[in-house]
Amino acid sequence: MTDQALLHGDVRMPARTLPWQDALLADHEGLTSLIDEHGSPVNLIQPQPLAGHAHELVDAAEAAGVELRVFFARKANKALAVVEAALEAGHGIDVASERELTQVLDLLEARGLAPDRVILTAAIKPESLLRMAVEAGVTISIDNDDEFALLTDIAAELGRPTPVAIRLSPQIRDQPRTRFGVPAARAREWLADESRWRWLRLTGWHFHVHGYAASHRAVALVETLELNATACTLGHHPEFVDIGGGIPMSYLDSPRAWQEFATVESKTWQDRPLGTVYPVWQERVRGEWLKDVLAHQYDGRTLAEQLAGAGLRLHAEPGRSLLDGCGLTVARVEMVKEYGDDVLVGLAMNRTQCRSAADDFVLDPVLIRSPVEEDPAGGPPMSGYLVGAYCIEAELLTWRRLHFPGGVRRGDLVAFINTAGYQMHILESAS
């Protein structure tokens, strides 16, 4: 665990770290050398934890009597090293764009691996992307009528039998319907339309459920199992149900900080309220969470028993939860400026280079002090905000006010912890 006392928020949110991260955080000279070589910020990747996280999920499913295949969500991080780690561990890849598909196909070819290691789940699939997927023989998740019609035409034109999964939009009580997929009624219409299935082969089901509640995923599985029974009576032979991503993880060692954060009002930039933030502490994660999903009772049996009885595998597309402990982002402090009673600490980075779709990444960053012989103890305490390089007023790297008990100065480094999943690249711009 890294000493994070040099930088913290009003509510302390100390990030969990792994030994490889601790070693780097203690090496100002080595990190400065990397920034000098590659520029600030620098993203550091260690793919090794990924295989263990995936194994945890597979083991949990196996203990319940279900076969699970893991497909790493490629969109969670651009680094090819994490894709290679997933493939080397025997898992598949979920791709969501033409560039992602091209890169993954090249990696498969180099390793002599089959296209069944890939599922294409892009929300928007242009004709060029569908054509490439059909030619490669990867499984395609069908999201809407237009996509279904276009894919039918492409498969017929190329004369290529194409594996597909119908993407469903499950109805979950008290929850808004997801924008992804189609309702059960439309899926039944698709199943009954024999003209669609000459070149398309229904190999599975797919859904995306917003949030992390195991109970919601269980409801979606029940709806899918009912549709699967209908499909079988119509002569289809599905092989799997893909529960998508959103498998929870925790960024903290204990729930205490998260509980305090939920009850204490932290000072934010210009009192801007924080809306959506990732729940950085969750009680049941990865394998334990999946056990909860599969233990849900339906029609007198567990979902695990229902899946096994229907001859269905389980597929999942984790991104963030597989990348837990795989990343670190470090930027150099370029200026410290008074701002009323606070300071603005300017880093050589912009706000897109370490941010997801959430309002803020609420873990405390780590301050790595530059060695200064004449001032080894640091300076006076300061409080303020991390700001970035864009010339706009809202260029905040963290919306929470942060405290520097020993001060902060130009040449120090600031590290953001556990950034591999949806923090490094999801909104990245080099502007």
N, C-alpha and C positions, 0 to 999 in steps of 0.2 A: 504494500500500500504506500503510495507516494505521499510525502508531507505536503499538504495543500494549504498550509496556514498562511502563506504569503499572499494569497488572493482568494476571496470568497464573497458571496452575496450576503444580503441582509439575513436570509436563511441559508445556512451552510448546506451546500449540496455536493459533497465530496464524491467524485466519480470513482468507481471501482477500476483498478488498474491491474494489469498482468506484469510479470517480471520483465518481459521484453520492453514494455512501456516504461517501467520504473528505471531501467538501465539508461534509456535514452533521455528521460527527463532529468537525470542527474549529470548529463554530459553536455553542458553549454557549448563547449568548444566543438564537439562533434556535430551538434545540431546547427551551429553557426556555419560550419564548413559545408553542410548540406544546403543551407539557404544560399550561401555564396555561389555554390555550383548550379543550383536549380532555380533559384529565385524564391521570394517569399510571397505567399505561404508555400510550404512543402507538405505534401501528403505522404505519410509513411504507412506502408502496408506489410502486415505479417499474416499470410493466409492460413498458417498452421492450425489455429483454433477451429476453423470451419468444419473440418472432417469430424471432430468430436461432437460438435453440435448436431450435425446431421445424423451421426450414429445414435445419439440420444433419442431422436425422434423415431428412427427405425426400430430401435430396441423397444420403445414404448408400444409401438404398434404390434410388434411381434409378440410381446407379452400378452396382448389382448387377442391374439390369434388372427391378426390382419397383416397382409403384406403391404408395406409402404415403400413407394418410390419417391425420392426427393429430387425436385427440379429447382436448382438455385435460380433466384430471380435476378437475371443479368442486369436489370435496370438499377439495382441498388448500388452498383459501383462500376465505374468504367474500367478498372484495372483488369487486364487479362489474367494476371496472376491468380485472382480469386476464381475465375472461370476454370483455369487449369487445375486448381486445387480441387474443385468440385468434380471435375472429370476424373482426375487421378484417384479420387476416393470412391469412384464407381457410380456417381450420381449424374442426373441430367441437368439441362439448362432450360429455363423459361425465358424466351426472347420477346421483345416488344417493339422492334423496329427493324428496318432493312439492314442497317449497319450492324446491329447486334447479331442478326441471323447470319450475315456474311462472315463475320468474325468467328462465330461458333462453328459454322460449317467448315471453315478452314482448319480449325483446331481438331474437329472430328476426323477430317480427311487425313491430317498428319498423324493421327493416332490409330487410324484404321477402325474407327468406331461407327456404329450404325446410326441413322437419323432418328431412330426411336428414342434417342437420348434428348430430343428437343421437342418442346411444345411452343407454338406461336400463339401468344395471348394479346397482341397489340389491340388497344381499343379502337384504333383507326388503321385499317389495312388497305392501302392503295393497291391497285391492280398489279403493279410491279412486285410488291411484296408477296401477294398471294401466288403469283406465278412462280416466283422463286421458291416458295415453300412447297408448292405442288411438285415442281421439278425435283426438289431435294427429297421429297417423301416424308417430311416432318408432319407431326400431328398439328392440326389447326383448330383453334377454339372459335366456333362460329358465334358471332355476337348479335347479328341483326338480319333482317330480311334482305337488304341490299347486298350485304356481304355473302349471304347464303346463295343468292341468285348468281352473283359474279363468280363465286367459287365453283358452283355447278357448271357454269359455262367453260371456265378455264380447264377444269378437270376433264370435261368431255372433249374439248378442243385438243388437249394434249394426249388424251387417251390414257390418263394416269389414274389408277385407283388411289384415292386420297383418304387417309385416316382423319376423322374429325371428332371433336367433342362439342356437344351443344352447351353453350354457356347460358346458365339459368340466372334469373333474377328472383331469388326466393322471397316469399312473403313472410316477414317476421313481425309478430305483434308488437305494436308501439315503436316500430322502427321505420324510417322512411325507406322506400324501395330503392335499392341501388340502381344507378344509371347503366350498369353493365349487364348484358345478357337479356334474355326474354322471359316473360312470365310462363308458367306451366301450360296455360291454355295454348299459347302460340307454339310452344315446343311440341305439344300433341299434334297440332296441325302439320308441323314439319314432319313428324314421324309417320303420319298417315299418307303423305304425298309420295307415292312410289316413284314418280318421275324424277324426284330429286336424288334417288339413291342408286342410280345405275353406276356412277363413278365415285360416289362418296360412300365411305364406310363408317358407320357410327361405332367408334371405339371407346367412347367414354362421355362423361359429364363433367362440367366445369362450373364453378361459381366463385364469385368474389363477395364476401360479406364484410361490410365496414365495421371497424372496431375489433375488439379482442375477446369478447365474451364467448366462452366455450358453449354456453347454452344456445347462443344464436347459431353457431356452426352446427350444432346438433339438430336444430330445427331445419336448417337448410339441407342437411343430410337426409332427414326424414322425407322431405318433399322430393328429393332426388330419387330415393329408393322407390317411392310410389310411381314416379315417372318411368323408372327403369323397368318396373313390372309391366307397364303399358307397352314400352318399346319391345320387350321380349315377346309379347303376344302378337306384335306386328312383324315379327321375323328379324328384328335387329338383335345384335349380340354384343352389347357393351361390355368392356373389360375393366373399367376403372371409374372412380369418382375422384375428381381433383378439387380439393377444398381451398385452393388458392394460397395466398400468403396471409400476412397479419398474424403470424404465430408470435405470441408475446415473449419479451425478454425483459431483464431488469438491468439498469445502468448503475444502481446503487447496491451497497452491501447489505443494507437493512432498510426497513420501511420508515424509520423515524424521521429522516429528513423530508421525505415525500409527504408524510402526514403533517409535518410542521409547515411545509410550503403551502399546503392546501388550506391552512387555517390562519397563517400570518400574512398580512398585506406587505409585500415587498415594494420598495420604492422603484419606480420605473421611469424611463426617459419621458419628461414632460407629463408624468402621471398617466401615460398611455396604458390602458388595461391590457393584460395578456388574455388572449382568447384561448385558442387551441394550442396545447403543449402535449408532447408525447408523455404518457404516464411512465416516468422513469423508474418507478418501482412497481412491480407486479408480483403477486404472491405465487401464482402457478405459471410457470414458463416452460416452453418447449415440451419435453417429454411428459412432465406432470400434467400440463395443460391438455395434451393430446389424450392422455389416459382419461381425463374428465369428459372429453368429447365422446370417446368411444364407449364409455360406461353409461351413457344416457340410455334410458329405457324407452323402447318403442314396440308396441304390440306384444308385450310380454317377454321381449328379449333385448339385450344390449345392442347398440348400433354395431359394435364389433361383430356380434353374432349374426346380425342381419346382413352385413356386408359379406361375411364369409359364406353365409347361406345362399346369397345371390351370386356367388362366384366373382365378386368384385374386388379388385385391388383398391388401395387408397393412394392417391397422389397428393403432394403438397408442394407449394412454391415459395418457401421462405427466402427472404432476402436479409432484412435487418437481423433476425435472430441467428442466422448462420454467420453473420459478420461481427457478432459480439466479440470484442477483444482483438479485432483484426486491424484497427486503424488508429491513427494519431495525426492531427494537423497542427503545424507549428508556424507561427508568424513572428516577424521582428517588430519591436516597438521602434517607431521612427520619431515620435514626438509626444510630449506631455504638455498640455495647455490648460491654464486656469479657465474655469467656466463657472463663475459665481463662487459658491462654496465648494464646488466639485472640480474635477479635472476631466479633460477629454484625453484619452490615451489612444493615439493613432497608430494602427498597425498597417504594415505593408501588405494589405489584402483588401478585398471588397466583400460586401455582405453576402454575395451569392456563393462565395467559395467555402463556406461552412454553414449551410443552412438547408433545412428541409422545407416541406410545405407548412410546418408548424410555425407559430408566432415567434417562438424563441427556443433555443437549446439551453435548458435551464440548469445543466450541470455547471459547477464552478470550473472555469479554466484553471490552468496551473501557470504560475509565474516562475520563470527560470532566470534568475538574476545573472547579469553579466559580472564577471569578477573584476572588482575595482579595489586595488590594494589600500588606497587611502580612505575607503568607506566600506569596510567589510560588513558592518552591521546594518547597512541600508540607510534610508532617509526617513523623514517624518511620515507619519501615516497619512494616507490620502484616500478619498472615495470618488468614484466617478464612473465613466462609461467607456467601453471600447468602441472606437469609431473606425470606419474604413475609408477607402480611397475615392469612392464616387463623390462627385461634387453635387450632392443633394442633401437636404436637411435631414432626411430620414436614414442616412447611411450609418446605421447602428449595427455593430456586430453582436452585441447583446443588449437587450432592452432593459434588463435588470441593472440597478446600481450595484457596483462591485467595490470592495474594500481592499486596499493595499496597506496592510499594517506596517510594513517596512518601506513604504514608498515604491516608486517605479520610475525608471529612467530609460532614455534612449539607449538602444543596444541590448536591453533585456529581451527575452523571448516569452511569448505566451503560447501555451499548448492547449488545444481543445481535445478532450479525451474521447476515445471510442467513437470515432467519426466515420468509420468505414461504411456503415449502413445508412444510405440516404442523406448523409451530411456533406460528403466531399463533392459530389458530382451532380446531384439531382437538379440543382438550379444554377450550376456553375457557369460563370462568364469570365473571360480573361480581360474584359475591358478595363 
